[in-house]
């Protein structure tokens, strides 16, 4: 006699919960169209019988693969890790899997490469990270192919069903305000690559906020970096060798800010007594360097969660994508690398 336990089916769950198979399917797919009491009853049954939906059958029934693609071209491993954590938290909740696809967005065949990835992996839709998300060509190709996507970006580049925005231009006001409150009036900025929208947004917001605060930014106090540690070193050496060196430097990301800290240490410039330093992102090491880094925290996991919810909303056709937050505000984390300028001689290069 066989002792093999009979596999519980979705029909069994529906019968035990006293609902239709369609209602159970809606709960499994995270649809908001099920009442809270009914949802809890179905979830309790699912848990009590350890029901696991058959993804292959589920996909055949809905003509979906329940796979989402994540497309990126970003060397920051910490950023990618945060994105995946946020996306996977929603995927696991709604029964999706995540397929990661790194690409080279400046290569001539980049759009074709992404379309081939979609065909090869059979993903239902794409999550697109900056700077790839800034590509108008890719967005148009996906629209033409009627393929669902959601971009994470720093500017309002698309219909709000297709984008989640990190409001980075507005974030600059908080950085400038913090430095002005401390008494800094000689501020410099290391930008990111200026062909990126994110770099343009931050630079534009920084200039506008400085102007509103009555500050004039000298041309030689704005230098373009490459968003990596090495360019942070090079840009910091350039700024800190000026005859009238800045008393505060904002770097476009934490990696370059770390480069500024290193150069200041090498030159014997005390942070924050003689130089305040601010970064952007609040990466893991920002709180671990010495001194710990004041930085603008971009809520990356939240951005990824919202983008994933919006993308799934494209498939459910229940209006969920219009209910998901579109604009997310970064916020300043104040640590040890900023303070009132105490060295009146800091304006003169050492």
C-alpha positions, -999 to +999 in steps of 0.1 A: +000+000+000+014+034-010+021+058+018+026+087-006+007+118+005-017+132-020-006+166-033-029+194-023-044+213-053-058+248-057-092+232-059-087+216-025-077+250-010-108+266-026-131+239-012-116+242+024-118+280+023-154+280+009-145+302-020-140+298-058-108+287-074-106+322-090-106+339-056-077+316-044-058+325-075-063+362-068-049+358-033-019+339-047-013+366-072-015+394-047-046+410-062-062+438-041-097+427-052-101+402-024-115+414+010-092+412+040-113+387+059-115+363+028-078+368+021-068+358+057-091+328+056-075+316+023-040+323+035-047+303+067-058+273+047-028+276+024-005+277+054-022+248+072-020+224+043+014+237+031+000+244-004+026+253-030+012+266-063+024+247-094+043+275-112+043+257-145+005+251-144+000+286-131+020+300-160+001+279-186-032+290-172-024+327-172+000+326-203+027+342-181+061+328-170+060+345-135+096+357-143+106+393-140+138+406-156+162+431-139+183+450-164+213+471-153+247+485-161+260+497-128+294+487-112+282+495-077+276+460-062+261+474-030+235+493-050+226+462-071+223+442-039+199+467-024+178+466-055+176+429-056+166+427-019+137+451-026+126+434-058+129+399-043+108+408-013+079+416-036+086+387-059+085+361-031+053+376-018+035+375-051+050+343-065+075+356-090+111+349-097+138+374-107+161+370-136+192+393-137+206+407-169+237+429-168+243+448-200+265+475-216+241+503-224+266+524-245+272+495-269+255+498-304+236+466-300+224+472-265+187+475-273+188+444-295+206+426-267+179+434-242+151+423-266+170+390-271+172+386-234+134+390-231+128+364-259+154+340-244+143+341-208+105+346-215+102+372-187+068+388-183+083+423-178+115+443-171+127+463-141+152+488-155+178+505-134+198+537-140+216+546-161+200+520-185+166+535-175+176+568-191+176+552-225+148+566-248+157+540-274+151+510-250+118+525-237+105+530-273+116+495-283+097+480-253+066+501-261+067+491-297+069+455-287+041+460-261+064+446-235+057+457-199+085+476-181+091+499-151+120+523-149+137+535-118+151+570-126+159+604-111+138+624-135+102+623-148+110+605-181+078+584-186+042+577-179+038+572-142+026+536-147+061+529-161+084+547-137+094+552-100+113+584-094+140+592-069+135+630-064+172+639-064+170+675-076+149+683-046+173+664-023+200+689-031+182+716-012+186+697+020+223+693+014+229+730+007+207+740+036+227+717+060+260+732+049+247+768+050+233+762+085+268+751+096+283+783+083+298+772+050+298+797+021+327+782+001+312+750-013+324+727-041+307+698-059+321+667-076+295+657-101+288+623-117+292+618-154+272+646-169+257+625-197+236+608-169+203+624-160+209+617-124+241+638-125+224+666-143+195+666-118+218+667-088+240+695-103+210+715-114+194+712-080+227+720-062+232+752-083+196+763-078+197+757-041+230+775-037+217+805-056+186+806-034+209+806-004+228+835-017+260+815-026+280+819-058+296+787-070+329+793-087+334+774-120+366+758-106+346+745-076+325+722-098+344+692-113+331+661-131+338+627-117+331+592-129+312+579-098+341+557-087+367+559-059+396+567-083+379+597-098+370+609-062+407+609-055+415+629-087+388+654-082+396+659-045+433+666-054+422+692-079+398+710-055+420+708-024+450+722-043+431+754-052+445+787-038+411+793-023+401+757-015+365+749-004+355+744+032+329+718+021+327+693-007+296+674-019+304+643-039+278+627-063+281+594-045+297+578-015+325+562-034+338+595-045+332+610-011+355+583+003+381+594-022+378+630-008+383+617+028+414+598+017+430+629-001+422+651+029+439+627+052+470+625+029+472+663+028+468+667+066+434+684+062+412+676+092+376+664+085+353+679+096+373+707+113+389+720+082+367+703+055+332+690+056+324+662+032+289+649+021+282+619-001+251+604-018+235+569-015+243+559+021+260+528+010+270+502+037+305+516+042+293+552+047+287+546+084+320+526+087+346+549+074+364+573+097+350+599+101+316+584+093+301+600+063+272+625+062+253+614+031+220+616+013+202+583+017+185+571-014+159+545-003+170+520-029+151+490-015+119+510-014+123+522-049+128+486-061+098+473-041+076+500-056+089+494-091+082+456-088+047+463-075+040+486-105+054+460-129+032+432-115+003+457-117+007+457-155-003+420-156-031+420-131-052+447-148-068+457-116-055+492-113-027+484-088+000+503-107-019+535-104-021+531-066+016+526-061+037+556-050+057+572-079+080+598-064+103+589-034+124+615-016+159+608-005+168+622+029+200+634+047+218+612+072+240+635+094+272+619+107+307+629+116+321+643+083+303+676+085+306+704+111+310+742+115+342+754+098+366+759+127+398+766+108+398+802+094+428+794+074+410+766+055+406+788+025+443+786+018+457+755+003+483+736+023 
